[in-house]
């Protein structure tokens, strides 16, 4: 267990160092989500705090899902994953290192948007531990989904094309700009089950101290926020199981070409 943790930390550090050297990836993973998030706030919604607290859905789509799909495909085709498997790290350490590196970037960007929320009049977050737990679980879910999604793709170029519709669905069906109640009933039910939706709802509730998981919008104590978040945590845990099973079925360690 201790060895796996050490390998996870080492691989996460390597991932962050490699990202810093890759200007294209740095733009796609760090700058593009920030630009996209700022653009979303200009869509005309009156409540800027509401929109800014929905940005975690965008970050999960770009920073975790799209980034890791591309990383897993490239490393598989360059036989990096195969060499790692032949070395000491376990599969859990390899996925954990990739997920931890993505979480560090996600957390830094979330902090930057937290500054924006504060400047927009949102004050300070009401429940930081709840934000952290929801974010960690969300990153774990999207790491597993990225691992599964990378399996069928033969190269990074194809992966970049096919992740685009997923990003669009996550961005515009997740309640980032408008609440779920604004959607027609069938779409509302589907949107509520998307893996980014529970993260957005929990983070929004934890930051503002108001119930954005239910429909009341009333003030909640810290304990009540955790209680209100339980159904959303249930959705995230279900997605974690689904993502893990899909990754076990679809993920490939060996190159697909040749």
PLY file of the C-alpha trace (Angstrom):
ply
format ascii 1.0
element vertex 258
property float x
property float y
property float z
element edge 257
property int vertex1
property int vertex2
end_header
0.00 0.00 0.00
2.79 2.41 0.95
4.73 1.45 -2.17
1.70 2.13 -4.38
1.25 5.53 -2.77
4.90 6.38 -3.36
4.63 5.36 -7.02
1.38 7.34 -7.39
3.04 10.51 -6.09
6.11 9.96 -8.27
4.06 9.39 -11.43
1.87 12.42 -10.70
5.00 14.56 -10.36
6.33 13.23 -13.67
2.97 13.91 -15.37
2.97 17.52 -14.19
6.56 18.01 -15.31
5.83 16.57 -18.77
2.74 18.76 -19.09
4.84 21.84 -18.37
7.13 20.95 -21.27
4.31 20.34 -23.77
3.03 23.75 -24.86
0.10 22.39 -26.88
-1.10 20.20 -24.03
-0.54 23.05 -21.58
-2.82 25.28 -23.63
-5.52 22.61 -23.99
-5.47 21.58 -20.34
-4.76 24.85 -18.52
-5.64 27.87 -20.65
-8.51 26.56 -22.81
-10.76 25.58 -19.85
-10.15 28.97 -18.24
-11.04 30.79 -21.47
-14.09 28.58 -22.01
-15.22 29.11 -18.44
-14.95 32.88 -18.78
-16.90 32.73 -22.07
-19.69 30.76 -20.38
-20.11 33.55 -17.83
-20.87 35.96 -20.68
-23.95 34.07 -21.91
-26.30 36.51 -20.26
-27.26 34.66 -17.07
-28.05 37.25 -14.42
-26.48 35.31 -11.54
-22.72 35.25 -12.19
-22.10 33.36 -8.95
-24.43 30.59 -10.13
-22.52 30.24 -13.41
-19.06 30.42 -11.84
-19.92 27.69 -9.34
-20.88 25.52 -12.31
-17.42 25.78 -13.88
-16.20 22.54 -12.19
-18.28 20.71 -14.83
-16.19 22.34 -17.58
-12.94 21.61 -15.75
-13.82 17.93 -15.39
-14.55 17.72 -19.12
-11.31 19.38 -20.24
-8.74 18.93 -17.47
-9.57 15.37 -16.52
-11.52 13.58 -19.26
-10.12 15.01 -22.52
-6.61 15.38 -21.10
-6.39 11.82 -19.79
-7.98 10.19 -22.83
-5.27 11.77 -24.96
-2.53 10.92 -22.45
-3.56 7.27 -22.14
-3.76 6.80 -25.92
-0.38 8.44 -26.59
1.37 6.52 -23.83
-0.15 3.23 -24.93
0.87 3.68 -28.56
4.38 4.75 -27.53
4.57 1.64 -25.30
5.03 3.74 -22.18
2.15 2.00 -20.42
3.51 -1.41 -21.32
6.94 -0.51 -19.93
5.35 0.82 -16.75
3.43 -2.43 -16.31
6.69 -4.32 -16.65
8.25 -2.11 -13.99
7.13 -1.75 -10.37
3.96 0.41 -10.34
0.63 -1.37 -10.09
-2.31 -0.47 -12.31
-3.82 1.42 -9.36
-0.64 3.49 -9.00
-0.53 4.28 -12.74
-4.15 5.43 -12.86
-3.78 7.11 -9.48
-0.75 9.10 -10.65
-2.58 10.31 -13.76
-5.67 11.19 -11.75
-3.69 12.96 -9.03
-1.86 15.13 -11.57
-5.20 16.04 -13.17
-6.64 16.83 -9.73
-3.78 19.23 -8.94
-4.48 21.19 -12.15
-8.23 21.04 -11.49
-7.77 22.32 -7.92
-5.59 25.24 -9.00
-8.11 26.29 -11.65
-10.98 25.86 -9.20
-9.15 28.19 -6.82
-8.79 30.76 -9.60
-12.50 30.63 -10.31
-13.06 30.89 -6.56
-11.36 34.29 -6.76
-13.78 35.18 -9.56
-16.74 34.05 -7.44
-15.53 36.21 -4.56
-15.15 39.22 -6.86
-18.66 38.59 -8.23
-20.07 38.91 -4.72
-20.20 35.23 -3.81
-18.07 35.61 -0.70
-15.97 32.74 0.64
-16.94 29.06 0.32
-19.29 27.87 3.05
-18.06 24.26 3.16
-14.56 23.63 1.80
-14.33 19.95 2.93
-17.48 19.13 0.95
-16.01 20.82 -2.15
-12.79 18.81 -1.78
-14.56 15.46 -1.35
-16.87 16.08 -4.31
-13.93 17.18 -6.45
-11.81 14.15 -5.56
-14.67 11.79 -6.31
-15.46 13.61 -9.56
-11.85 13.40 -10.72
-11.77 9.68 -9.85
-14.94 9.09 -11.91
-13.63 10.94 -14.95
-10.22 9.27 -14.69
-11.93 5.88 -14.89
-14.12 7.03 -17.78
-11.09 8.43 -19.60
-9.28 5.11 -19.21
-12.27 3.26 -20.66
-12.76 5.77 -23.50
-9.09 5.56 -24.51
-9.25 1.84 -25.21
-10.98 1.78 -28.63
-8.95 4.68 -30.09
-5.98 3.88 -32.31
-4.31 7.29 -32.10
-4.48 10.62 -30.29
-5.89 12.47 -33.32
-8.97 10.23 -33.42
-9.35 10.52 -29.66
-9.36 14.32 -29.83
-12.15 14.22 -32.42
-14.36 11.79 -30.54
-14.03 13.47 -27.14
-15.47 16.72 -28.55
-19.15 15.59 -28.54
-18.69 14.29 -25.00
-17.32 17.67 -23.88
-20.22 19.50 -25.56
-22.80 17.27 -23.87
-21.15 17.66 -20.47
-20.89 21.42 -20.91
-24.40 22.19 -22.12
-26.46 19.43 -20.47
-24.85 19.80 -17.05
-26.49 22.60 -14.98
-23.64 25.08 -15.44
-25.51 28.09 -16.82
-29.12 27.18 -16.02
-30.65 24.99 -13.27
-32.03 21.57 -14.11
-35.58 22.86 -13.56
-35.21 24.94 -16.74
-34.99 21.77 -18.85
-37.97 19.73 -20.12
-38.76 16.76 -17.92
-37.14 13.97 -20.01
-33.96 15.99 -20.52
-33.92 16.95 -16.86
-33.87 13.32 -15.80
-31.04 12.52 -18.20
-29.04 15.59 -17.22
-29.39 14.71 -13.52
-27.67 11.39 -14.20
-24.67 12.81 -16.07
-21.44 12.28 -14.11
-20.59 16.01 -13.97
-24.02 17.07 -12.66
-23.64 15.82 -9.06
-20.21 17.47 -8.79
-21.60 20.82 -9.98
-24.60 20.60 -7.65
-22.49 19.67 -4.63
-19.83 22.32 -5.27
-22.48 24.99 -5.87
-24.28 24.04 -2.65
-21.06 23.83 -0.65
-19.80 27.18 -1.92
-22.99 29.22 -1.49
-24.44 27.39 1.51
-27.76 27.11 -0.33
-29.53 23.97 -1.52
-28.85 23.58 -5.25
-29.24 19.81 -5.10
-32.92 19.99 -4.36
-35.23 22.69 -5.68
-35.74 24.78 -2.55
-32.66 26.99 -2.81
-32.91 27.57 0.94
-30.06 28.16 3.36
-28.39 25.01 4.71
-26.13 24.41 7.67
-22.85 22.54 7.07
-24.38 19.30 8.34
-27.48 19.76 6.19
-25.26 20.35 3.14
-23.64 16.93 3.64
-27.04 15.33 4.08
-28.44 17.05 0.97
-25.40 15.87 -1.01
-25.93 12.17 -0.22
-28.04 11.42 -3.35
-25.45 13.16 -5.53
-22.68 11.16 -3.89
-24.73 8.06 -4.68
-24.79 9.01 -8.37
-21.02 9.61 -8.33
-20.30 6.28 -6.65
-22.50 4.51 -9.20
-20.54 6.21 -12.01
-17.27 5.21 -10.33
-18.35 1.57 -10.40
-19.52 1.86 -14.02
-16.33 3.65 -15.04
-14.17 1.06 -13.30
-15.97 -1.83 -14.99
-15.77 -0.14 -18.40
-12.07 0.61 -17.90
-11.41 -3.01 -16.97
-13.20 -4.14 -20.11
-12.00 -1.55 -22.67
-8.64 -0.23 -21.48
-5.60 -1.61 -23.32
-2.00 -1.70 -22.18
-0.57 -2.83 -25.52
-0.44 -0.62 -28.65
-3.29 -1.12 -31.09
-1.19 -0.47 -34.22
1.15 -3.03 -35.74
0 1
1 2
2 3
3 4
4 5
5 6
6 7
7 8
8 9
9 10
10 11
11 12
12 13
13 14
14 15
15 16
16 17
17 18
18 19
19 20
20 21
21 22
22 23
23 24
24 25
25 26
26 27
27 28
28 29
29 30
30 31
31 32
32 33
33 34
34 35
35 36
36 37
37 38
38 39
39 40
40 41
41 42
42 43
43 44
44 45
45 46
46 47
47 48
48 49
49 50
50 51
51 52
52 53
53 54
54 55
55 56
56 57
57 58
58 59
59 60
60 61
61 62
62 63
63 64
64 65
65 66
66 67
67 68
68 69
69 70
70 71
71 72
72 73
73 74
74 75
75 76
76 77
77 78
78 79
79 80
80 81
81 82
82 83
83 84
84 85
85 86
86 87
87 88
88 89
89 90
90 91
91 92
92 93
93 94
94 95
95 96
96 97
97 98
98 99
99 100
100 101
101 102
102 103
103 104
104 105
105 106
106 107
107 108
108 109
109 110
110 111
111 112
112 113
113 114
114 115
115 116
116 117
117 118
118 119
119 120
120 121
121 122
122 123
123 124
124 125
125 126
126 127
127 128
128 129
129 130
130 131
131 132
132 133
133 134
134 135
135 136
136 137
137 138
138 139
139 140
140 141
141 142
142 143
143 144
144 145
145 146
146 147
147 148
148 149
149 150
150 151
151 152
152 153
153 154
154 155
155 156
156 157
157 158
158 159
159 160
160 161
161 162
162 163
163 164
164 165
165 166
166 167
167 168
168 169
169 170
170 171
171 172
172 173
173 174
174 175
175 176
176 177
177 178
178 179
179 180
180 181
181 182
182 183
183 184
184 185
185 186
186 187
187 188
188 189
189 190
190 191
191 192
192 193
193 194
194 195
195 196
196 197
197 198
198 199
199 200
200 201
201 202
202 203
203 204
204 205
205 206
206 207
207 208
208 209
209 210
210 211
211 212
212 213
213 214
214 215
215 216
216 217
217 218
218 219
219 220
220 221
221 222
222 223
223 224
224 225
225 226
226 227
227 228
228 229
229 230
230 231
231 232
232 233
233 234
234 235
235 236
236 237
237 238
238 239
239 240
240 241
241 242
242 243
243 244
244 245
245 246
246 247
247 248
248 249
249 250
250 251
251 252
252 253
253 254
254 255
255 256
256 257
